Amino acid sequence: MEAQIVLIIILILSVVLHEVAHGYAAWKLGDPTAKLQGRLSLNPLVHIDPLMSVIVPGMLVLSGSPFLFGAARPVPYNPYNFSDQKYGEAKVAAAGPAVNILIAVVFGVLVQLSGTLGLSETFVSLSYSIIIMNIFLALFNLLPIPPLDGSKVLPIVLPFTLRMRYQGLRNYLEHNVGLAFLLIIFLVFFILGTPLYYLTLAIAGLLAGF
């Protein structure tokens, strides 16, 4: 149980860093919204969402789920303040998953150097769980389903006509959050869950050198 509590704490820190990355990227692009609301802080208390940061991870642990997942409160931003109006929103969206990938890479290096550094098996096992957790967070958030981060990255690679149609879908789902999350739950549980699971394990194994 202690290991599971540690993993929940690490998950909270991972999603907090994810959200801080969004806010920091927005600030660097000229939007002070997150900074003015105190959301560039690393203090978990200003980012925690009771449901997604505590209850959902806790239920996953109790149910014996192979994956631990959660989220923090989204960091607010105003895209009209961005100095880069073409790619600014995509940059802000990509910053969160990029931080999760960076965390996974760092712990992957530690796992691969564990013999040289004399790290314990317990640390290696925990590190591998951190890699899996952060890779899954990155992949999940990069799904191009509004309001996930991927829905803000995908438009920059679409042809104009498709981009406009997708933007209409995105606007609709972002104004109907309940429907959007029902769509995400359906797609992940019934269609995308298995591919995400195996892709996460493949990337995690590659980073850890397994």
Secondary structure, 3 states (H helix, E strand, C coil): CHHHHHHHHHHHHHHHHHHHHHHHHHHHCCCCHHHHCCCCCCCHHHCCCHHHHHHHHHHHHHCCCCCCCCCCCCCCCCHHHCCCCCCHHHHHHHHHHHHHHHHHHHHHHHHHCHHHHCCCHHHHHHHHHHHHHHHHHHHHHCCCCCCCCHHHHHHHHCCHHHHHHHHHHHHHHHCCHHHHHHHHHHHHHHHHHHHHHHHHHHHHHHHHCC
